[in-house]
Amino acid sequence: MNSMLLLNVIQKVFFVASVPSLPGCHIQAKSLNMLIKRIKEAIEL
């Protein structure tokens, strides 16, 4: 499945992403690798 992803970096401390096709799906992490892992987990739910 392909999903659009919006990615923001907040003051070089947190990476934040949201998946517009999943209402309310917002993810944050301190590293890009962890953010990607969490995004994949959220999309699979």
C-alpha positions in Angstrom: 0.0 0.0 0.0 1.3 3.5 -0.9 0.4 6.4 1.4 1.2 10.1 1.3 3.4 11.2 4.2 4.0 14.6 5.6 7.3 15.1 7.5 8.4 17.9 9.7 11.5 18.4 11.7 10.9 20.4 14.9 14.0 22.3 16.1 16.3 19.4 15.3 14.9 17.5 18.3 11.9 15.6 16.9 10.8 14.3 13.6 7.0 14.4 13.2 5.0 12.7 10.5 1.3 12.4 9.6 -0.5 10.2 7.2 -3.4 12.2 5.6 -5.2 9.1 4.5 -5.4 7.9 8.2 -7.3 10.6 10.1 -5.6 11.4 13.4 -2.4 9.5 12.5 0.5 11.6 13.8 3.8 10.1 14.7 6.9 11.6 16.4 10.3 10.3 17.2 13.8 11.5 18.0 15.4 9.8 15.1 14.4 9.4 11.5 14.9 5.6 11.7 12.5 5.3 14.6 10.0 7.5 12.9 10.0 5.3 9.8 9.5 2.2 12.0 6.6 3.8 13.8 5.0 5.0 10.6 5.1 1.4 9.2 3.6 0.1 12.4 0.8 2.7 12.3 -0.1 2.0 8.6 -0.3 -1.7 9.3 -2.9 -1.3 12.1 
